[in-house]
């Protein structure tokens, strides 16, 4: 694993990282770097006198959805994290997929993921929703009775 790689990105999956650091891990590094800005923004919001720090919710779409999930893992005080179509165009990256699965598994806030049915790929939502942390759906690997998958928005136009 490259020396620049931050261990915090994936706490329990060091042996699962793909062997191709130039493409897959470079994408992970870019997401980690961008997440530093999200952390700084949340820190600023929590200190602002007109913001109730106990009522902050993080939300983002596409790459912002990736950032939302990474932030949920860090436990920065957001009450919930709402990710719209995270990684729809970058899923199957390998390293990024593992990083997002780890982020959802270790999220310290309520995580809600939603996506349009006709998006580029719904696979990230379908995979991430089955991770046991997702308390709204209680979907485990064996699909217990009563398990509900996250909503896929109806088709209106293309996304």
Buried (B, 14 or more C-beta within 10 A) or exposed (E): EEEEBEEEBBEEBEEEBBEEBEEBBBBBBEBBEBBEEBBEBBEEBBEEEEEEEEEBEBBBBBBBBBBBBBBBBBEBBBEBBBBBBBBBEBBEBBBBBBBBBBBBBBBBBBBBBBBBEBBBBBBBBBBBBBBEBBEEBEBEEEEEEEBEEBBBBEEEEEB
